[in-house]
Amino acid sequence: MDKDQFPFLDADDPHFQHARALSLSVGAIRRAQGKCNPHDFPVGSLEWHFAIEDFAGDVLRALMDETEGVDMQVGERPRD
């Protein structure tokens, strides 16, 4: 793979570093809360799919800076 073709794979890219930091932070918080993370299960298993969906919801909550009362399905947008 060429970095010019896939710039998002460049570990020196600030966007990649921010995304990685967010992922690690959410994973650590989930672990402290006693929740499972996607990497705890075999890729493609039913448990993995549930963990991915729950993890994505936690990432959305972290990005939206909402800590309570967030009940949004992945793919939905908040309405003004």
C-alpha positions in Angstrom: 0.0 0.0 0.0 1.2 3.4 -0.9 0.8 6.3 1.5 -0.2 8.5 -1.4 -3.1 6.2 -2.1 -4.2 5.8 1.5 -3.1 8.9 3.4 -5.4 7.9 6.3 -3.0 5.0 7.1 -0.2 7.4 7.9 0.4 7.2 11.7 1.9 10.7 11.6 -1.3 12.3 10.4 -2.9 14.4 13.1 -6.4 13.2 12.2 -5.2 9.6 12.6 -3.6 10.4 16.0 -6.8 12.1 17.2 -9.0 9.2 16.1 -6.6 6.7 17.7 -6.6 8.7 21.0 -10.4 8.8 21.0 -10.6 5.1 20.3 -8.2 4.3 23.1 -9.9 6.7 25.5 -13.4 5.2 24.8 -12.0 1.7 25.2 -10.4 2.5 28.5 -13.5 4.1 29.9 -15.6 1.2 28.7 -13.2 -1.2 30.4 -13.4 0.8 33.7 -17.2 0.6 33.4 -17.0 -3.2 33.1 -18.2 -3.1 29.4 -16.6 -5.3 26.7 -14.7 -3.9 23.8 -14.9 -5.2 20.2 -11.4 -6.7 20.4 -12.6 -9.0 23.2 -14.4 -11.1 20.6 -13.6 -12.9 17.4 -14.2 -10.6 14.4 -17.5 -11.3 12.8 -19.1 -13.1 15.8 -22.5 -12.1 17.1 -20.9 -10.7 20.3 -18.4 -8.7 18.2 -21.3 -7.1 16.2 -23.1 -6.1 19.5 -19.8 -4.7 21.0 -19.1 -2.7 17.8 -22.6 -1.1 17.9 -22.3 -0.3 21.6 -18.7 1.0 21.1 -19.8 3.2 18.2 -22.6 4.7 20.4 -20.0 5.5 23.1 -17.8 7.2 20.5 -20.7 9.3 19.3 -21.5 10.3 22.8 -17.9 11.3 23.3 -17.9 13.3 20.1 -21.1 15.1 20.9 -20.0 15.7 24.5 -23.3 14.3 25.9 -23.1 12.3 29.0 -26.8 11.8 29.9 -30.0 11.2 28.1 -28.5 10.2 24.7 -30.6 7.5 23.1 -29.6 7.6 19.5 -29.3 4.8 17.0 -26.2 4.7 14.8 -27.0 6.6 11.6 -29.5 8.9 13.1 -29.0 12.7 13.4 -30.2 14.8 16.2 -33.0 17.2 15.2 -32.8 20.9 16.0 
